[in-house]
Amino acid sequence: MHNYKHLEQNRKSLRNNSTSAEAFLWKHLSKKQLEGRKFRRQHSIENYIGDFFCPSECIIIELDGETHNNPVVQEKDEIRDEFLKT
């Protein structure tokens, strides 16, 4: 359910090509800087890849940039969000 092998290259690509907002947030989440909580970057659950994931709190943080200002992408985002809420 977590980090399927077939998404490994996608996760690596997203980590290596992060947005400036993702890079900024990662500086503050990495190395357990947020109250000792461990976060992972580009963590997949089923076939969805979240930007940041905290396993101890079951929190997923998704930073949606300019590419998400498209009605088709927004519809897919809503489906993803509903799935991840479960």
Secondary structure, DSSP 8 states (H G I E B T S, - for coil): -BS-GGGHHHHHHHHHT--HHHHHHHHHHGGGTBTTB--EEEEEETTEEEEEEETTTTEEE----GGG-SHHHHHHHHHHHHHHH-
